[in-house]
Amino acid sequence: MAGTLRIGACQTPELLADVPGALAVVERFAAEADAAAVDLLVFPECFLQGYLCTPEYLERHAVELDSVSFREVLGRLAGVRQVLVLGVIERDGGRVFNSAVVIRAGEVLGVYRKTSLTLGERAFTAGDRFPVFEANGVRFGMNICYDTRFTASARAVADQGGRVLLVLSQNMMRREAAEFWRPMHNAIRAQRARETGMWLVSADVTGRRGEERIGYGPTSVISPAGVVVAQVPASTVGMVTAEIAAPG
């Protein structure tokens, strides 16, 4: 309803180079979200094409947002009622970005490009802007995964009146790293929530990639006080929801 934004954060399987499969996952979550009266759905980092950072993979799978192929994606999503925040490998001219695209009724409302890149993401170009959006009177912006290590990335959204920070993540890691970071993801995000006074809603992948990599999540909702108030169980595909009131 107006004045309240109900957000669904989706913990998905990891899909690589399977855009039709990714769109099918979006449609399944959208159907579940209809039943739960969810207004906005957020999906993991690079979810549309899958998160691999080799130059060869990015060259093969990056997509321009005004291309025929992406218009086909938008056409398939046109019937989805929810606003979608979708991780996309985006090409713009000769540059490739790790992006979060905001889509409503098959139309692009805007895009955030990851500003803080890891050493393994050197094939991407870093973004330099923090756009904010509004739905049902609630203003929101995005960070992508490693961005949340830095206070300034969250603060840039809060300083524009952001009430909710959506975090698109992809923590499919080598098993030793996954175990090390598992308790730390929410701890880092909770710190950002406390510092900025925003709600933080994250989406991540789960499952295994071969024998070496595993993804636990987490996909969770963290209050402005830094408390995890809801979370999809580790290693489970599912959705968690948050209901955020517009400022009155």
BAGU-531854 format. One record per atom (N, C-alpha, C): residue number from 1; atom name; x, y, z. Coordinates in steps of 0.05 Angstrom, whole numbers. Each point is the difference from the previous one (the first is absolute). Example, Ala and Ser with C-alpha at 12.3 -4.5 7.8 and 13.67 -1.06 7.14 Angstrom:
# residues 2
i:at:c1:c2:c3
1:N:264:-114:156 $
1:CA:-18:24:0 $
1:C:18:24:0 $
2:N:-7:21:-14 $
2:CA:16:24:1 $
2:C:-15:22:14 $
***
This chain:
# residues 248
i:at:c1:c2:c3
1:N:17:-24:0 $
1:CA:-17:24:0 $
1:C:18:25:0 $
2:N:-12:23:-7 $
2:CA:15:25:-1 $
2:C:11:6:28 $
3:N:24:10:1 $
3:CA:13:7:26 $
3:C:14:-23:13 $
4:N:-2:-24:-11 $
4:CA:15:-23:10 $
4:C:12:-15:-23 $
5:N:25:-7:2 $
5:CA:13:-15:-21 $
5:C:7:-28:10 $
6:N:-11:-20:-12 $
6:CA:5:-27:7 $
6:C:21:-12:-19 $
7:N:23:-7:11 $
7:CA:23:-8:-16 $
7:C:4:-30:3 $
8:N:5:-14:-22 $
8:CA:8:-28:1 $
8:C:29:-4:-9 $
9:N:16:-12:17 $
9:CA:28:-5:-8 $
9:C:3:-30:-6 $
10:N:11:-6:-23 $
10:CA:-1:-26:-11 $
10:C:28:-14:2 $
11:N:0:-22:14 $
11:CA:24:-17:1 $
11:C:-3:-22:-21 $
12:N:17:1:-21 $
12:CA:-4:-16:-24 $
12:C:22:-20:-3 $
13:N:-5:-20:-17 $
13:CA:22:-17:-9 $
13:C:19:17:-18 $
14:N:25:-8:-2 $
14:CA:18:13:-19 $
14:C:-4:-11:-28 $
15:N:-5:17:-19 $
15:CA:-2:-7:-28 $
15:C:22:14:-16 $
16:N:13:-14:-18 $
16:CA:21:11:-16 $
16:C:-7:-2:-29 $
17:N:1:22:-15 $
17:CA:-5:0:-29 $
17:C:-27:-13:-7 $
18:N:-20:7:16 $
18:CA:-27:-12:-4 $
18:C:-21:22:5 $
19:N:-2:19:-19 $
19:CA:-19:22:4 $
19:C:-29:-10:1 $
20:N:-8:-18:-18 $
20:CA:-27:-11:2 $
20:C:-6:-13:28 $
21:N:20:-14:10 $
21:CA:-4:-12:26 $
21:C:-2:21:22 $
22:N:16:21:-2 $
22:CA:-1:21:20 $
22:C:-27:14:-1 $
23:N:-11:5:-24 $
23:CA:-26:13:-2 $
23:C:-22:-18:11 $
24:N:3:-26:-4 $
24:CA:-20:-18:12 $
24:C:1:1:30 $
25:N:23:3:12 $
25:CA:2:3:29 $
25:C:-13:26:9 $
26:N:4:22:-15 $
26:CA:-13:25:6 $
26:C:-30:-3:0 $
27:N:-10:-13:-21 $
27:CA:-29:-4:-2 $
27:C:-11:-17:22 $
28:N:14:-20:9 $
28:CA:-9:-16:23 $
28:C:-1:16:25 $
29:N:20:16:5 $
29:CA:-1:17:24 $
29:C:-21:21:-2 $
30:N:-5:10:-24 $
30:CA:-21:20:-4 $
30:C:-27:-11:6 $
31:N:-5:-25:-7 $
31:CA:-25:-13:6 $
31:C:-4:-4:30 $
32:N:22:-8:13 $
32:CA:-1:-2:30 $
32:C:-4:27:12 $
33:N:12:21:-11 $
33:CA:-3:27:10 $
33:C:-28:11:-3 $
34:N:-13:-7:-22 $
34:CA:-28:8:-3 $
34:C:-17:-10:23 $
35:N:4:-25:8 $
35:CA:-16:-11:21 $
35:C:6:13:27 $
36:N:25:11:3 $
36:CA:8:13:25 $
36:C:-3:31:-1 $
37:N:-12:10:-22 $
37:CA:-4:29:-3 $
37:C:26:16:1 $
38:N:21:-12:-12 $
38:CA:26:13:-1 $
38:C:1:21:-23 $
39:N:11:23:6 $
39:CA:1:22:-20 $
39:C:26:1:-16 $
40:N:22:-10:12 $
40:CA:26:2:-12 $
40:C:16:-26:5 $
41:N:14:-9:-20 $
41:CA:16:-24:3 $
41:C:29:7:-7 $
42:N:19:-10:17 $
42:CA:28:5:-5 $
42:C:14:-27:-3 $
43:N:17:-2:-20 $
43:CA:14:-25:-8 $
43:C:30:4:4 $
44:N:16:-22:-1 $
44:CA:29:2:6 $
44:C:15:15:-22 $
45:N:25:4:7 $
45:CA:20:13:-18 $
45:C:4:-16:-26 $
46:N:-1:14:-22 $
46:CA:4:-11:-27 $
46:C:-18:-24:-5 $
47:N:-24:0:12 $
47:CA:-16:-24:-1 $
47:C:-9:-7:-28 $
48:N:-6:19:-17 $
48:CA:-11:-5:-27 $
48:C:19:-19:-16 $
49:N:26:7:-1 $
49:CA:18:-17:-16 $
49:C:17:-18:17 $
50:N:2:5:26 $
50:CA:17:-16:17 $
50:C:27:14:5 $
51:N:10:-4:24 $
51:CA:24:14:9 $
51:C:26:-15:-5 $
52:N:12:6:-23 $
52:CA:28:-8:-5 $
52:C:14:25:-11 $
53:N:25:4:9 $
53:CA:13:26:-5 $
53:C:22:-2:-20 $
54:N:3:-22:-15 $
54:CA:21:-1:-19 $
54:C:-6:18:-24 $
55:N:20:12:-12 $
55:CA:-6:17:-23 $
55:C:-15:-14:-22 $
56:N:6:-26:-4 $
56:CA:-13:-15:-21 $
56:C:-30:-3:6 $
57:N:-7:-6:24 $
57:CA:-28:-4:8 $
57:C:-15:27:-3 $
58:N:12:21:10 $
58:CA:-13:26:-1 $
58:C:-4:9:-29 $
59:N:20:-4:-17 $
59:CA:-3:7:-28 $
59:C:-23:-15:-13 $
60:N:-3:-25:7 $
60:CA:-20:-17:-13 $
60:C:-28:7:10 $
61:N:-3:8:26 $
61:CA:-27:1:11 $
61:C:-9:28:8 $
62:N:17:20:0 $
62:CA:-9:27:7 $
62:C:-21:9:-20 $
63:N:-19:16:9 $
63:CA:-22:9:-17 $
63:C:-4:30:3 $
64:N:-5:14:-22 $
64:CA:-7:28:1 $
64:C:-30:3:7 $
65:N:-7:19:16 $
65:CA:-27:2:9 $
65:C:-19:9:-21 $
66:N:10:12:-22 $
66:CA:-17:8:-22 $
66:C:2:-20:-24 $
67:N:11:-24:5 $
67:CA:3:-19:-22 $
67:C:-25:-16:-4 $
68:N:-1:-13:-23 $
68:CA:-23:-17:-6 $
68:C:-3:-23:20 $
69:N:23:-12:8 $
69:CA:-1:-22:18 $
69:C:-11:8:27 $
70:N:8:24:10 $
70:CA:-11:8:26 $
70:C:-29:9:-2 $
71:N:-8:11:-23 $
71:CA:-28:7:-4 $
71:C:-17:-26:1 $
72:N:11:-22:-10 $
72:CA:-14:-25:2 $
72:C:-3:-9:30 $
73:N:21:5:16 $
73:CA:-2:-6:28 $
73:C:-22:17:13 $
74:N:0:26:-7 $
74:CA:-20:18:11 $
74:C:-28:-8:-8 $
75:N:-3:-9:-25 $
75:CA:-26:-9:-10 $
75:C:-10:-23:16 $
76:N:17:-19:7 $
76:CA:-8:-23:16 $
76:C:-8:8:28 $
77:N:12:22:10 $
77:CA:-6:8:28 $
77:C:-22:21:1 $
78:N:-11:7:-23 $
78:CA:-20:22:0 $
78:C:-25:-6:17 $
79:N:-7:-26:2 $
79:CA:-23:-7:15 $
79:C:4:-3:30 $
80:N:25:3:9 $
80:CA:5:-3:29 $
80:C:-9:25:14 $
81:N:-16:-4:21 $
81:CA:-12:23:14 $
81:C:20:15:17 $
82:N:19:-14:11 $
82:CA:19:13:18 $
82:C:21:17:-14 $
83:N:10:20:13 $
83:CA:25:13:-8 $
83:C:22:-21:4 $
84:N:18:-3:-19 $
84:CA:22:-19:1 $
84:C:26:14:2 $
85:N:17:-9:18 $
85:CA:28:9:1 $
85:C:17:-24:-6 $
86:N:12:1:-24 $
86:CA:12:-24:-12 $
86:C:30:4:-6 $
87:N:16:-18:10 $
87:CA:29:1:-6 $
87:C:5:-7:-29 $
88:N:15:17:-14 $
88:CA:5:-3:-29 $
88:C:29:7:-6 $
89:N:13:-16:-18 $
89:CA:25:8:-11 $
89:C:-6:18:-23 $
90:N:6:26:3 $
90:CA:-8:20:-19 $
90:C:24:10:-17 $
91:N:-5:2:-26 $
91:CA:19:12:-18 $
91:C:-9:28:-8 $
92:N:18:19:1 $
92:CA:-6:27:-9 $
92:C:24:9:-17 $
93:N:-3:-1:-26 $
93:CA:23:6:-18 $
93:C:21:-21:4 $
94:N:25:8:6 $
94:CA:22:-18:4 $
94:C:4:-9:29 $
95:N:-18:8:18 $
95:CA:3:-6:28 $
95:C:-21:-20:9 $
96:N:7:-15:21 $
96:CA:-18:-20:12 $
96:C:-4:7:29 $
97:N:-25:0:9 $
97:CA:-6:7:28 $
97:C:-14:-23:14 $
98:N:4:-2:26 $
98:CA:-15:-17:18 $
98:C:-23:17:10 $
99:N:-24:-5:-10 $
99:CA:-22:19:3 $
99:C:-24:-12:14 $
100:N:-16:18:13 $
100:CA:-26:-6:10 $
100:C:-20:17:-16 $
101:N:-18:-14:-15 $
101:CA:-18:14:-17 $
101:C:-28:0:13 $
102:N:-12:23:2 $
102:CA:-27:3:11 $
102:C:-21:-1:-22 $
103:N:-18:-18:1 $
103:CA:-19:-5:-22 $
103:C:-29:0:11 $
104:N:-17:15:-14 $
104:CA:-29:-1:7 $
104:C:-16:-4:-26 $
105:N:-17:-21:0 $
105:CA:-17:-6:-22 $
105:C:15:-1:-27 $
106:N:23:-12:1 $
106:CA:16:-3:-24 $
106:C:15:24:-9 $
107:N:2:21:16 $
107:CA:14:24:-7 $
107:C:23:5:21 $
108:N:23:9:-10 $
108:CA:22:6:17 $
108:C:-4:27:13 $
109:N:0:1:27 $
109:CA:-3:25:14 $
109:C:28:13:5 $
110:N:20:-17:2 $
110:CA:27:10:5 $
110:C:19:-22:7 $
111:N:25:7:4 $
111:CA:20:-20:5 $
111:C:21:10:20 $
112:N:9:-18:18 $
112:CA:23:6:17 $
112:C:23:-18:-9 $
113:N:24:11:-1 $
113:CA:23:-15:-8 $
113:C:20:-2:23 $
114:N:7:-24:7 $
114:CA:17:-6:23 $
114:C:25:18:0 $
115:N:4:13:23 $
115:CA:22:20:1 $
115:C:25:-11:12 $
116:N:-2:-21:17 $
116:CA:24:-11:13 $
116:C:5:-28:-11 $
117:N:21:-3:-15 $
117:CA:6:-25:-13 $
117:C:22:-15:14 $
118:N:-2:-27:2 $
118:CA:21:-16:12 $
118:C:22:-4:-21 $
119:N:22:-11:9 $
119:CA:22:-5:-19 $
119:C:-9:-19:-22 $
120:N:-17:-18:6 $
120:CA:-10:-19:-19 $
120:C:-20:11:-20 $
121:N:-7:25:4 $
121:CA:-20:13:-18 $
121:C:12:22:-17 $
122:N:26:-3:-6 $
122:CA:14:20:-15 $
122:C:-10:3:-29 $
123:N:-14:-20:-10 $
123:CA:-11:2:-27 $
123:C:-25:18:-2 $
124:N:-11:7:24 $
124:CA:-22:19:1 $
124:C:11:28:2 $
125:N:-17:19:-8 $
125:CA:5:29:6 $
125:C:-16:8:24 $
126:N:12:15:18 $
126:CA:-15:9:24 $
126:C:-19:22:-7 $
127:N:-23:-1:12 $
127:CA:-19:23:-2 $
127:C:8:22:19 $
128:N:-14:23:-2 $
128:CA:7:23:16 $
128:C:-24:16:10 $
129:N:-24:-13:-2 $
129:CA:-24:14:9 $
129:C:-17:-18:17 $
130:N:-16:12:17 $
130:CA:-18:-15:18 $
130:C:-28:11:-4 $
131:N:-14:-9:-21 $
131:CA:-27:10:-5 $
131:C:-19:-12:21 $
132:N:-21:15:6 $
132:CA:-21:-9:18 $
132:C:-27:-1:-15 $
133:N:-18:-17:9 $
133:CA:-25:-4:-13 $
133:C:-22:1:21 $
134:N:-25:0:-9 $
134:CA:-22:1:20 $
134:C:-22:-19:-9 $
135:N:-11:-14:19 $
135:CA:-24:-17:-5 $
135:C:-18:2:25 $
136:N:-25:5:-5 $
136:CA:-19:2:22 $
136:C:8:21:21 $
137:N:14:20:-8 $
137:CA:8:21:18 $
137:C:25:-6:15 $
138:N:13:-23:-5 $
138:CA:24:-8:14 $
138:C:24:2:-19 $
139:N:20:15:8 $
139:CA:23:5:-16 $
139:C:21:-22:5 $
140:N:12:-11:-21 $
140:CA:20:-21:3 $
140:C:23:4:-20 $
141:N:22:-12:7 $
141:CA:23:-1:-17 $
141:C:14:-27:2 $
142:N:22:-3:-14 $
142:CA:13:-26:-1 $
142:C:30:1:6 $
143:N:9:-21:12 $
143:CA:29:-7:1 $
143:C:2:-28:-12 $
144:N:23:-7:-10 $
144:CA:5:-26:-10 $
144:C:24:-13:15 $
145:N:-6:-21:15 $
145:CA:19:-17:14 $
145:C:23:15:13 $
146:N:23:1:-12 $
146:CA:24:12:12 $
146:C:-3:29:7 $
147:N:-19:14:-13 $
147:CA:-6:28:7 $
147:C:-5:3:30 $
148:N:-13:-21:12 $
148:CA:-8:4:28 $
148:C:24:0:20 $
149:N:24:-6:-10 $
149:CA:23:2:17 $
149:C:6:29:7 $
150:N:-12:19:-14 $
150:CA:8:28:2 $
150:C:-24:17:8 $
151:N:3:15:22 $
151:CA:-21:16:11 $
151:C:-11:20:-21 $
152:N:18:11:-17 $
152:CA:-8:21:-18 $
152:C:-20:-10:-21 $
153:N:1:-26:-7 $
153:CA:-19:-10:-20 $
153:C:-28:0:11 $
154:N:-4:-7:25 $
154:CA:-26:1:12 $
154:C:-8:28:6 $
155:N:18:16:10 $
155:CA:-5:28:7 $
155:C:-10:16:-24 $
156:N:10:-7:-24 $
156:CA:-8:15:-24 $
156:C:-29:-3:-6 $
157:N:-12:-23:8 $
157:CA:-28:-5:-3 $
157:C:-16:14:22 $
158:N:10:-3:24 $
158:CA:-14:13:23 $
158:C:-1:30:-3 $
159:N:21:12:-10 $
159:CA:1:29:-2 $
159:C:-20:11:-20 $
160:N:-11:-17:-17 $
160:CA:-20:8:-19 $
160:C:-28:-7:9 $
161:N:-3:-6:26 $
161:CA:-25:-6:11 $
161:C:-8:-29:-2 $
162:N:20:-18:-6 $
162:CA:-6:-28:-2 $
162:C:-9:-12:27 $
163:N:-22:-15:-2 $
163:CA:-10:-14:24 $
163:C:8:-29:0 $
164:N:5:-11:-24 $
164:CA:7:-28:-2 $
164:C:25:-2:-18 $
165:N:19:-17:8 $
165:CA:23:-6:-17 $
165:C:-4:-29:-9 $
166:N:-2:-4:-26 $
166:CA:-2:-27:-12 $
166:C:28:-9:-7 $
167:N:8:-24:8 $
167:CA:27:-10:-4 $
167:C:-2:-25:-17 $
168:N:11:1:-25 $
168:CA:1:-23:-18 $
168:C:27:-13:5 $
169:N:0:-25:7 $
169:CA:26:-14:6 $
169:C:2:-26:-15 $
170:N:24:-10:-1 $
170:CA:6:-26:-12 $
170:C:24:-12:15 $
171:N:-6:-17:20 $
171:CA:20:-11:17 $
171:C:5:-29:-5 $
172:N:1:-8:-26 $
172:CA:8:-27:-7 $
172:C:31:-1:2 $
173:N:10:-12:21 $
173:CA:29:2:7 $
173:C:12:-28:2 $
174:N:26:0:-1 $
174:CA:14:-25:7 $
174:C:-7:-7:29 $
175:N:-2:-25:6 $
175:CA:-12:-9:25 $
175:C:14:13:25 $
176:N:26:2:-1 $
176:CA:14:12:24 $
176:C:-8:29:3 $
177:N:-1:15:-22 $
177:CA:-8:28:2 $
177:C:-30:3:8 $
178:N:-17:-18:-10 $
178:CA:-28:1:7 $
178:C:-4:-4:29 $
179:N:15:-19:12 $
179:CA:-3:-5:29 $
179:C:10:24:16 $
180:N:22:12:-9 $
180:CA:12:23:14 $
180:C:-19:24:0 $
181:N:-12:6:-24 $
181:CA:-17:23:-3 $
181:C:-28:-4:10 $
182:N:-9:-25:3 $
182:CA:-28:-6:6 $
182:C:-12:17:23 $
183:N:14:2:23 $
183:CA:-12:16:21 $
183:C:5:31:-3 $
184:N:16:7:-19 $
184:CA:8:28:-2 $
184:C:-17:17:-19 $
185:N:-14:-12:-19 $
185:CA:-16:15:-19 $
185:C:-20:18:14 $
186:N:-16:-13:17 $
186:CA:-21:16:14 $
186:C:12:19:20 $
187:N:23:-7:12 $
187:CA:12:18:19 $
187:C:9:26:-14 $
188:N:11:-2:-24 $
188:CA:8:24:-15 $
188:C:-24:16:-8 $
189:N:-21:-14:-10 $
189:CA:-24:14:-9 $
189:C:-14:14:23 $
190:N:0:-13:23 $
190:CA:-13:12:24 $
190:C:14:26:8 $
191:N:27:0:-3 $
191:CA:15:24:6 $
191:C:-9:23:-19 $
192:N:-4:-6:-25 $
192:CA:-9:21:-19 $
192:C:-28:10:8 $
193:N:-17:-18:8 $
193:CA:-27:8:8 $
193:C:1:18:24 $
194:N:15:-7:20 $
194:CA:2:17:24 $
194:C:12:27:-7 $
195:N:20:1:-17 $
195:CA:13:25:-6 $
195:C:-18:20:-15 $
196:N:-18:-11:-16 $
196:CA:-16:17:-18 $
196:C:-29:2:9 $
197:N:-9:-17:18 $
197:CA:-28:0:8 $
197:C:-19:-11:-21 $
198:N:10:-14:-20 $
198:CA:-17:-12:-20 $
198:C:-5:-29:6 $
199:N:-23:-10:-11 $
199:CA:-4:-28:-3 $
199:C:19:-11:-21 $
200:N:9:-25:3 $
200:CA:17:-12:-20 $
200:C:-12:-27:-7 $
201:N:-5:-4:-26 $
201:CA:-11:-25:-10 $
201:C:19:-11:-21 $
202:N:9:-25:5 $
202:CA:20:-12:-18 $
202:C:-11:-25:-14 $
203:N:11:-5:-24 $
203:CA:-7:-24:-15 $
203:C:26:-14:-9 $
204:N:0:-26:1 $
204:CA:25:-15:-5 $
204:C:-8:-27:-14 $
205:N:21:-14:-8 $
205:CA:-4:-27:-12 $
205:C:6:-21:20 $
206:N:-9:-25:-6 $
206:CA:7:-23:16 $
206:C:5:-24:-18 $
207:N:12:-20:12 $
207:CA:6:-24:-15 $
207:C:30:-6:-3 $
208:N:7:-16:-20 $
208:CA:28:-7:-5 $
208:C:7:4:-29 $
209:N:25:7:-5 $
209:CA:11:0:-27 $
209:C:23:-20:0 $
210:N:-5:-23:-11 $
210:CA:19:-21:0 $
210:C:7:-10:28 $
211:N:24:-9:3 $
211:CA:8:-11:26 $
211:C:13:21:18 $
212:N:8:23:-12 $
212:CA:17:19:15 $
212:C:-15:23:12 $
213:N:-23:8:-12 $
213:CA:-13:25:9 $
213:C:-28:-6:11 $
214:N:-7:16:21 $
214:CA:-25:-2:13 $
214:C:-11:27:7 $
215:N:-26:3:-1 $
215:CA:-13:25:7 $
215:C:-21:-5:21 $
216:N:2:13:23 $
216:CA:-20:-4:22 $
216:C:-21:22:0 $
217:N:4:23:-14 $
217:CA:-15:24:4 $
217:C:19:20:14 $
218:N:-10:17:18 $
218:CA:-27:1:10 $
218:C:-17:20:-15 $
219:N:-26:-5:-1 $
219:CA:-20:18:-9 $
219:C:-16:8:24 $
220:N:0:26:6 $
220:CA:-11:8:27 $
220:C:-10:29:0 $
221:N:-14:5:21 $
221:CA:-11:27:6 $
221:C:12:9:26 $
222:N:13:24:0 $
222:CA:13:11:23 $
222:C:-12:27:7 $
223:N:-8:4:25 $
223:CA:-13:25:8 $
223:C:20:22:3 $
224:N:-9:25:2 $
224:CA:18:23:4 $
224:C:17:-3:25 $
225:N:-10:-16:19 $
225:CA:16:-4:25 $
225:C:21:-22:-4 $
226:N:2:-12:-24 $
226:CA:20:-20:-6 $
226:C:-8:-28:9 $
227:N:-26:-5:3 $
227:CA:-10:-26:9 $
227:C:-10:-15:-25 $
228:N:8:-25:-3 $
228:CA:-10:-17:-21 $
228:C:-28:-9:8 $
229:N:-20:10:-14 $
229:CA:-28:-6:8 $
229:C:-12:-22:-17 $
230:N:12:-7:-22 $
230:CA:-10:-22:-17 $
230:C:23:-9:-18 $
231:N:0:-27:-5 $
231:CA:21:-11:-17 $
231:C:-9:-26:-13 $
232:N:6:-3:-26 $
232:CA:-4:-26:-12 $
232:C:20:-20:11 $
233:N:-9:-23:8 $
233:CA:19:-20:11 $
233:C:23:-5:-19 $
234:N:24:-4:12 $
234:CA:24:-5:-16 $
234:C:-5:-24:-18 $
235:N:12:1:-24 $
235:CA:-1:-22:-20 $
235:C:-28:-7:-9 $
236:N:-19:20:2 $
236:CA:-27:-5:-7 $
236:C:-9:22:-21 $
237:N:-13:-8:-21 $
237:CA:-12:19:-19 $
237:C:-26:10:12 $
238:N:-3:26:1 $
238:CA:-25:11:11 $
238:C:0:30:0 $
239:N:-20:11:12 $
239:CA:-4:29:1 $
239:C:-6:9:29 $
240:N:11:22:8 $
240:CA:-7:13:25 $
240:C:-11:27:-6 $
241:N:-18:10:16 $
241:CA:-13:25:-5 $
241:C:4:20:22 $
242:N:-2:25:-8 $
242:CA:2:23:19 $
242:C:-21:20:-8 $
243:N:-14:11:20 $
243:CA:-20:20:-5 $
243:C:10:26:12 $
244:N:5:20:-17 $
244:CA:12:25:7 $
244:C:-20:22:-3 $
245:N:-5:16:21 $
245:CA:-19:22:-2 $
245:C:14:24:-11 $
246:N:-15:15:-17 $
246:CA:10:26:-10 $
246:C:3:19:24 $
247:N:19:19:-2 $
247:CA:2:19:22 $
247:C:-25:17:2 $
248:N:-9:4:24 $
248:CA:-24:16:4 $
248:C:6:25:14 $
***
